Amino acid sequence: MVDGLRRLEYNEFLMKVLLLMLALIGGAFAKELTLESAISIALENNLEIRAFKSDIKAKELELKSVKGSYFPKIKLEEIFTRTDIPVYAFMSKLNQERFGIEDFQPSKLNNPPAINNFETKLSIEVPLWLGGKIQAMEKTAFHNLSAVKEDYERKKDEVVLKVYHAYMDAVLAKNSVEVSHQVLKDAQEHVRLAESMYKVGTALLSDVLRARVYLSKAEENLKASENNYRVSKKAIELITNTELGDFDVVSVETCPAVSVEKLKDMALERRQDIKALQERIKVLEGMYGVVLSDNLPQVYAFGSYSLYSKSAPFGSDGSGYMVGAGISWSFDTGLSTLRRAQSYLETKRALEERLKLLKASVFFEIDKAYADYQNALYSLRSAEERIKQSQEVVRTMELRYKTGLARIVDLLDAQTELDRARFEKLQALNNCQKAYANLLYSAGLIREVER
């Protein structure tokens, strides 16, 4: 019975070794995806960025549309009429250049026969000055385009930040797998030690069972770490909108240094959301001019050339032209136009206040991110120191256990503290990297990580 159990345990051990070897062989052929490559792929394929590209294209077309208002409008018309109304019949026949002396007879003037008229008309209208409306519309469209471009750049920063966080989560998961393997190895060694001492009668069966329970928990944690690594890589694929296949992330061992004062000096100039809000303030200035132009004089020129025929479209029994210029000036006595223009000024003032708040919040975001960065850095150093101390405690407890001066529970407690310190180091490194990315994002410099 005992031999059968031992053979079963031996077979399970061989199966685990085989699975581990297969995993290592598969990992050897997995390609490495660097952080820079992940960012580059995301900036190319991310769906939010693609949507912004379409928004920019739409605003560019709006600007071109407004600029087209400076050019003359040309219209070609073909009008058919049939009438026996004296004045219109007289005018149609006159335009067709078919008027004769007999048409002055009172009976024909007062009761003319019905007459057909085909008028082919080519006309042109030139806006000379429309109260500054076109200029104001062009200014509005230009700054609207600029605002969307700045939003686009900020969205790219946001995507880079998401990729950075997702990548560091994948690094954390990968490193957790490696640490879990080390924990499993240590747990297996504790089981071996307890079993060997039990065989010679210097340890209790309960020691072996406790060591095996610890080993079982280590195996469970390893499986969880491997699953977390797979999920974290899927998160990278989601953000990049790309199927990356089988890949590994590159491990990160340190946290970058940063100068918070330099970031603050550059933040107000680099933050694209500040620039976008400034552009939208200029948009409202332009809209004020667009609306107010309705109460200003409108000056225009026009010209037309017409062909007249009694029998067919585009015929030319007669022809003539007309040119001229005009000015119109209307004023809304209900002051609705003026009130609408004033509403844009009030909205502009509201945005100016929001701009002040945004500029002030930038420094707060940097200070908060820097505090998180420092806390994570302290935690990282603390974890590294605790690892050294815990390793010494485990070594001491193992020696004491072998000589009967310590219990297995004391050894496992020391091992637990070592394992906790190892994982806390990984988490602190992850927090430090994320805080570093948040710092760069708050200063508008997150894409510096591409270089």
PyMOL commands that set and color helices and strands:
alter all, ss='L'
color gray80, all
select helices_A, chain A and resi 2-29+35-45+47-70+86-95+101-104+106-110+133-199+205-240+260-270+272-295+336-402+408-442+446-450
alter helices_A, ss='H'
color red, helices_A
select strands_A, chain A and resi 31-33+73-83+115-129+247-249+298-309+318-328
alter strands_A, ss='S'
color yellow, strands_A
deselect
rebuild
show_as cartoon
